[in-house]
């Protein structure tokens, strides 16, 4: 019948999409329910091919063997629904016992399949198969009911998706166990029920994926913000010592050519005369002066800053930003009536330098600059301190 072929083709198409969707999402969210969804989809497809009243190629089993293949696939499909649901519902302590028993359903499904396979030898095993199917369905109903009452959104989706299939299965089993006769066209009804199952489950999987994605994106954003916060000075909004260390060893930005340790001269006088609020404004203005192309500024602590210098003209660049401090404070903090100067110690960053070793040399040059009268830049060279030749004319 033509409508049957069309319906069966639509079923196979939806089943293929659902199976591929599950496998495609697994590498992304790494949830076991996607693998179990693929297993049960394959079992339902085999069941439908075997039991749906259509002509099949000659290589496919025929007669009673074809029906047995369908019955085995049905038993495994229902059995695998248990671990699918166990791994699909939310991972909360309250679901632990339900999850434990749902896993056991797969073992019942395997036993039911074996009973069908051995039924040609021991016909009474056909009844065992039917009883095991009934036990698995009742187990699923109980698990769904408990999870839904406990507030599982995933279980709510599956309760809707499984309802038609469960109703059909219970009616068919009641008839077969009561009369001993098979229901002729139950596979057709089951096919429509499985279609509903696939569609609803796919919607639930996609909704679950979007929830996981939102949670993961939020977690990544939180981690990124936390990393930025840990590496950033809260007052000046530039790197702190940790951020400086991260930048110093970051291969994406290359190794700096030079490093300067810069300290504001007589900063305590500003705090004493105008208060810490004005002192904070001065520090923010200092940072504004330090911002320049090929310069990475960081606050070392208090009124001391470290700048990483990139490019061939790193010595001249160090003196440029040091002098810009005075101009920046004058423009941005007019409450301070006198020039705010800075002293600086400069050193070349050597190939084997760590941040600490470079800062140590910069500190030595800074102390030498302060001892020499402040408001100047001195370059560390083999333990001696002098003004860089490139500074003149800055």
C-alpha positions in Angstrom: 0.0 0.0 0.0 1.4 3.3 -1.1 0.6 5.3 2.1 2.4 2.7 4.1 5.6 3.1 2.0 5.4 6.9 2.4 4.9 6.6 6.1 7.7 4.1 6.5 10.0 6.3 4.4 9.2 9.3 6.6 9.9 7.3 9.7 13.3 6.2 8.4 14.1 9.8 7.5 13.2 11.1 10.9 15.0 8.3 12.6 18.1 8.9 10.6 18.1 12.6 11.4 17.6 11.9 15.1 20.4 9.4 15.1 22.8 11.6 13.3 21.8 14.5 15.5 22.6 12.5 18.6 26.0 11.4 17.3 26.9 14.9 16.1 26.1 16.5 19.5 28.0 13.9 21.5 31.5 15.3 20.9 30.2 18.8 21.8 28.4 18.1 25.1 29.8 14.6 26.0 26.5 13.3 27.5 26.0 9.5 27.6 22.3 9.8 26.9 23.1 10.8 23.3 24.9 7.4 22.8 21.9 5.5 24.3 19.6 7.6 22.1 21.5 6.3 19.1 21.3 2.7 20.3 17.5 2.8 20.9 17.0 4.6 17.6 18.8 1.8 15.7 16.9 -0.8 17.6 13.5 0.8 16.7 14.6 1.1 13.1 15.4 -2.6 12.9 12.2 -3.4 14.7 10.2 -1.4 12.2 11.9 -2.8 9.2 11.3 -6.4 10.5 7.7 -5.9 11.6 6.2 -3.3 9.3 4.1 -5.0 6.6 6.2 -4.2 3.6 8.2 -6.4 1.1 11.9 -6.5 2.0 14.9 -7.5 -0.1 15.7 -11.2 -0.4 18.7 -11.1 1.9 16.5 -10.0 4.9 15.2 -12.8 7.1 11.6 -13.9 6.2 8.7 -15.6 7.9 9.0 -16.4 11.7 12.7 -15.4 11.7 11.8 -11.9 10.5 9.3 -11.6 13.3 11.8 -12.8 15.8 14.3 -10.2 14.7 11.7 -7.5 15.2 10.8 -8.8 18.6 14.4 -8.9 19.7 15.0 -5.4 18.5 11.9 -4.2 20.3 13.1 -5.8 23.6 16.5 -4.1 23.2 14.9 -0.8 22.2 12.7 -0.7 25.4 15.6 -1.9 27.5 18.0 0.8 26.2 15.3 3.4 27.0 16.1 2.8 30.7 19.8 3.9 30.6 18.9 6.6 28.1 16.4 8.1 30.6 18.9 7.5 33.5 21.6 9.6 31.8 19.1 12.1 30.4 17.4 13.3 33.6 19.1 15.9 35.7 22.0 14.8 37.8 20.6 15.4 41.2 21.0 13.3 44.4 17.2 12.8 44.6 17.2 10.9 41.3 20.0 8.5 42.3 17.7 5.5 43.2 15.6 6.0 40.1 18.7 6.2 37.9 20.0 2.9 39.5 16.9 1.0 38.6 16.5 2.5 35.1 20.0 1.1 34.3 18.8 -2.4 35.2 16.1 -2.3 32.5 18.7 -2.8 29.8 19.6 -6.2 31.3 15.9 -7.1 31.2 15.9 -6.1 27.5 18.8 -8.4 26.7 17.1 -11.3 28.6 13.9 -10.6 26.7 15.8 -10.7 23.4 17.4 -14.0 24.3 14.0 -15.4 25.3 12.7 -14.6 21.8 15.8 -16.1 20.2 15.4 -19.4 22.1 11.6 -19.5 21.7 11.7 -21.7 18.6 13.2 -24.4 20.9 11.2 -23.6 24.0 7.9 -21.9 22.9 7.0 -20.9 26.5 9.8 -18.3 26.3 7.5 -16.2 24.1 5.4 -15.6 27.1 8.5 -14.7 29.1 9.4 -12.2 26.5 6.0 -10.5 26.8 6.2 -10.5 30.6 9.6 -8.9 30.5 8.4 -6.3 28.1 5.5 -5.5 30.5 8.0 -5.3 33.4 10.2 -2.9 31.5 7.3 -0.6 30.5 6.0 -0.5 34.1 9.6 0.3 35.3 9.8 3.2 32.8 6.4 4.5 33.9 7.4 4.4 37.5 10.8 6.1 36.8 9.1 8.8 34.8 6.5 9.4 37.4 9.0 9.7 40.2 11.3 12.0 38.1 8.4 14.2 37.0 7.0 14.6 40.5 10.5 15.6 41.6 10.6 18.4 39.0 12.7 16.9 36.2 12.1 18.9 33.0 13.8 16.2 31.0 11.4 13.6 32.4 8.4 15.8 31.5 9.5 15.9 27.9 9.9 12.1 27.8 6.6 11.5 29.5 4.9 13.3 26.6 7.0 11.5 24.0 6.6 8.0 25.5 2.9 8.2 26.3 1.5 6.9 22.9 4.0 4.1 22.7 3.4 3.1 26.3 -0.4 3.1 25.8 -0.2 1.0 22.6 2.3 -1.4 24.2 0.1 -2.0 27.3 -3.0 -2.6 25.1 -1.2 -5.0 22.9 0.4 -6.9 25.8 -2.9 -7.1 27.6 -4.5 -8.6 24.6 -1.7 -11.0 23.8 -1.3 -12.1 27.5 -5.1 -12.5 27.8 -5.8 -14.3 24.6 -2.5 -15.8 23.5 -3.1 -14.4 20.1 -1.0 -11.6 18.4 -2.5 -8.2 17.4 -2.2 -8.2 13.6 -1.4 -4.5 12.9 0.2 -3.3 16.1 3.5 -2.5 14.3 1.7 0.1 12.2 0.3 1.8 15.3 3.7 1.4 17.1 5.4 3.1 14.1 3.4 6.3 14.6 4.0 6.2 18.3 7.8 5.9 17.8 7.6 8.8 15.4 6.1 10.9 18.1 8.8 9.6 20.5 11.6 10.7 18.1 10.2 14.1 17.5 9.5 14.9 21.1 12.9 13.4 22.3 14.7 15.4 19.6 13.0 18.6 20.8 14.1 17.7 24.3 17.6 17.0 23.3 17.9 20.3 21.5 16.4 22.1 24.4 18.9 20.3 26.7 21.8 21.2 24.4 20.8 24.8 24.4 20.6 24.8 28.2 24.0 23.1 28.4 25.4 25.6 25.9 24.0 28.6 27.8 25.5 27.2 31.1 28.8 26.5 29.4 29.0 30.0 27.8 28.1 31.6 31.1 30.8 29.5 32.9 33.4 30.4 30.2 32.4 34.1 30.6 32.6 33.9 34.3 36.1 32.3 34.1 37.2 34.9 31.6 35.9 37.7 33.8 37.6 36.1 36.8 40.9 35.8 35.0 40.7 39.4 33.9 39.7 40.6 37.4 42.6 38.6 39.0 45.1 40.1 36.5 43.8 43.7 36.6 44.4 46.5 39.1 40.9 47.7 40.2 41.8 51.4 40.6 43.6 52.1 37.3 42.1 49.2 35.2 45.5 48.2 33.9 47.4 45.0 34.6 48.6 44.2 38.1 51.7 42.1 38.8 49.9 38.9 37.8 48.7 40.5 34.5 52.2 41.7 33.9 53.6 38.2 34.3 51.0 36.8 31.9 51.8 39.4 29.3 55.6 39.0 29.7 55.4 35.3 28.8 52.6 35.5 26.2 54.1 34.3 22.9 51.2 35.9 21.0 52.6 39.4 21.7 56.3 38.5 21.4 59.1 39.2 23.8 59.5 42.8 24.9 62.7 44.6 24.0 62.9 46.5 27.3 61.4 47.0 30.7 61.1 50.2 32.8 60.2 50.5 36.4 58.6 54.0 37.0 57.8 55.6 40.3 56.1 59.0 40.9 58.3 61.4 42.8 57.2 62.6 46.2 53.8 61.0 45.9 53.3 60.9 49.6 53.2 64.7 49.6 50.2 64.6 47.3 48.2 62.3 49.6 49.2 64.4 52.6 48.2 67.7 51.0 45.1 66.8 49.0 43.9 63.5 50.4 43.8 59.9 49.0 41.0 60.7 46.6 43.1 63.2 44.7 46.0 60.8 45.0 43.9 58.1 43.3 43.0 60.6 40.5 46.7 61.3 40.1 47.4 57.6 39.7 44.7 57.2 37.1 46.2 60.2 35.2 49.6 58.6 35.4 48.3 55.5 33.7 46.8 57.7 31.0 50.2 59.1 30.4 51.7 55.6 30.3 49.4 54.3 27.6 51.2 54.4 24.3 51.7 52.3 21.2 54.2 49.4 21.8 53.9 50.0 25.6 52.2 47.6 28.1 51.8 49.3 31.5 51.1 47.5 34.8 50.8 48.7 38.3 53.4 47.2 40.6 51.9 48.6 43.7 51.3 52.0 45.3 52.7 54.7 42.9 55.1 52.3 41.2 54.5 51.0 37.7 56.3 48.6 35.3 56.1 49.0 31.5 57.0 46.5 28.9 58.5 48.1 25.8 58.3 46.7 22.3 60.0 47.7 19.1 63.5 49.0 18.1 63.0 52.4 19.7 62.3 51.1 23.1 64.7 53.4 25.0 63.3 56.6 23.5 59.8 55.2 24.1 60.5 54.7 27.8 61.5 58.4 28.2 58.5 59.5 26.2 56.0 57.8 28.5 57.9 59.0 31.6 57.6 62.6 30.5 54.0 62.2 29.5 53.1 61.5 33.1 53.7 65.1 34.1 51.6 66.4 31.2 48.8 64.0 31.8 48.5 64.8 35.6 48.6 68.5 34.8 45.7 68.2 32.3 43.6 65.7 34.2 44.1 66.7 37.9 44.2 70.5 38.0 43.8 70.4 41.7 47.5 69.6 42.1 49.2 73.0 41.5 52.8 71.7 41.0 54.3 69.3 38.4 54.1 65.6 39.2 57.4 64.1 38.0 58.5 60.5 37.8 61.8 58.6 38.0 62.5 55.5 36.0 64.9 52.6 35.8 65.3 51.0 32.3 66.8 47.7 31.3 67.0 45.6 28.2 65.1 42.3 28.3 67.6 39.5 27.6 66.8 36.2 25.9 67.2 34.3 29.2 65.5 36.8 31.4 62.5 36.1 33.7 60.2 38.9 34.7 61.7 39.0 38.1 65.3 39.2 36.9 64.4 42.1 34.5 62.4 43.9 37.2 65.3 43.6 39.6 67.6 45.4 37.2 65.0 48.0 36.5 64.6 48.6 40.3 68.4 49.1 40.7 68.3 51.7 37.9 65.3 53.3 39.5 67.0 53.7 42.9 70.0 55.2 41.1 67.7 57.7 39.3 66.2 58.7 42.6 69.6 59.0 44.3 70.7 61.2 41.3 68.0 63.8 42.0 64.8 62.2 40.6 62.8 63.2 37.5 65.1 61.3 35.2 65.5 57.9 33.4 68.6 55.8 33.9 69.6 52.7 31.9 71.0 49.6 33.6 74.1 48.4 31.8 76.4 45.8 33.3 75.8 47.0 36.8 76.2 50.7 35.9 73.5 53.3 35.4 73.5 56.0 32.8 71.1 58.0 30.6 70.4 56.2 27.3 71.9 57.8 24.3 68.6 57.7 22.5 66.9 59.8 25.1 68.4 63.1 24.1 66.0 65.1 22.0 62.9 63.3 23.2 
